[in-house]
Every structure is written in structure tokens, then in C-alpha cells.
Amino acid sequence: MAETLKKGSRVTGAAREKLAEDLKRKYESGASIRALAEETGRSYGFVHRMLSEADVTLRGRGGATRGKKAAPSSSAAAS
């Protein structure tokens, strides 16, 4: 991102719309909310709110997910 925002400064009007579009484009290209927050110097919550305002469909949480428990083996089922 070419311009960095002063931490904690309000972003309004055209600047807010431009920031929302930039964040939306990067998020939809695969960047995480955390990465965007770090890049812009804003909080996770701020970036999340900006994406929501831009009508972005947020991805589910990443990381390890729990799969279904393995089915019992045929020998255990026979007993």
C-alpha cells in the first residue's frame, strides 16, 4: 500500500472508500485480515469492519480443522 495511515486517525470520505477498495482487492486475492492489518498499521478489528462495509464475503477461519473420527475397522466391528 503506497500510503500509510497515521495510527488511530479517522478515515472518512473518499479516503475511506479508496482504502476499503484496496483492502477488498487484496483480501480477495488471498491476503489475510491479519496481514492487511499489519500492512496498514491498523487493528484487526478495523480491517475486518472495513471489509464488512465493502460487502466482502469473509473466508472461514484457517488452521487445522477437526475431521470426522475414523470409522472403526472391520475387525473391531465384527466382535
N, C-alpha and C positions, 0 to 999 in steps of 0.2 A: 504494500500500500504506500503510495507516494507521500501522502501527508499523514503525520502522526498527530493525534488529538491530544490536547492538554488533558492530563488525567483529571477526571471529575468535572470537566467542563460540560456545559449543556450543549447538546447538538440539536439544532432546530432548523426548520425550513428546508431550503434546498440542500444544505449540507447533510441534513439527516436523511433525506431521500437518496442522495448520492451514496452515503455510507451504507444504507440499507441495501441498495442495489449491488454495491461492491461485495458486501458480506454474503448476500444471496448467491451471487455468481460463484464466489469461492467455495461456499458451503455445498452448492450443488455440483461443484467439480470435485468434491471429495474431502475438503478441509474440515477438520473437526471444530466444534464450538470452542474448545479449549485452545486450539492453535490460533483461531481467529482472535480470541480474547488476548492472547499473548502478543500477537502481531500488532493489534491496535492499541494495546496498553489499557484496555477496558476490562471490566469484570465479565465473568462467565454469564452472569445474570443479564447484564446489559446486552451482550451479543445475542443471547437467547431471545430476549424481548424484541430486539431489532429484527431478528429473523421471523419471529411470530408476526410482527407488524407488517412484514413484507410478504405475508401469506406463503411462507416456505413450509413444506411438509417436512417435519423433522424426522430424522432417522431414529431407529430404536437404539438403545444403549448397546455399546460394543462389549468386548471382553468375552470371557468363557461363558458359555451357556450350558445349562444342565440338559442333557438329553434324556430320553426315556431310559428307565432301568432295563438292563439286558434281560431278555426273556430267559426263563430257566432252561437249562439244557435238557435235551430229550431224556437223558438217563435219570435226571432228578425228577422229571415229570412222571416217569414210569413207576417210581416207587411209591 
